[in-house]
Amino acid sequence: MKPMFLPGVERDPKPSSFADSIRMMQSAGAEYPQIWHMFAYLPQATQHLARFTQEILRGPAPISPGIRELIAAYTSVRNQCPF
């Protein structure tokens, strides 16, 4: 997995569910969204972004959560950004 190019952020996670998830995925040798490093680095500052993202992808809407995930994945690929 490629680094985020923010080594200070990656090396300094604060106690949070994101830090726990990163450690779990790393110990399993699995890939994970690199934005988790930012969420773990500043958990208080990124809580609103995590809630916003979940609401957009999972909240009530005229299209299903699966279709919204597909749109997000397609957008990421078009932007040459790993989803």
Backbone hydrogen bonds, N-H to C=O, Kabsch-Sander energy under -0.5 kcal/mol:
donor,donor_aa,acceptor,acceptor_aa,energy
9,V,6,L,-0.8
10,E,6,L,-2.3
11,R,7,P,-2.1
12,D,8,G,-0.5
12,D,9,V,-0.8
14,K,40,A,-2.9
20,D,16,S,-2.1
21,S,17,S,-2.3
22,I,18,F,-2.6
23,R,19,A,-2.3
24,M,20,D,-2.3
25,M,21,S,-2.6
26,Q,22,I,-2.9
27,S,23,R,-2.6
28,A,24,M,-1.4
29,G,25,M,-0.5
29,G,26,Q,-1.1
30,A,25,M,-2.6
36,W,33,P,-1.8
37,H,34,Q,-1.7
38,M,34,Q,-0.6
39,F,35,I,-2.1
40,A,36,W,-2.6
41,Y,37,H,-2.1
42,L,38,M,-2.1
46,T,42,L,-1.8
47,Q,43,P,-0.8
50,A,46,T,-2.3
51,R,47,Q,-2.6
52,F,48,H,-2.6
53,T,49,L,-2.7
54,Q,50,A,-2.2
55,E,51,R,-2.4
56,I,52,F,-2.6
57,L,53,T,-2.5
58,R,54,Q,-2.7
59,G,55,E,-2.0
68,R,64,S,-2.1
69,E,65,P,-2.5
70,L,66,G,-2.1
71,I,67,I,-2.5
72,A,68,R,-2.3
73,A,69,E,-2.7
74,Y,70,L,-2.7
75,T,71,I,-2.6
76,S,72,A,-2.2
77,V,73,A,-2.3
78,R,74,Y,-2.6
79,N,75,T,-1.8
80,Q,77,V,-1.8
81,C,76,S,-3.3
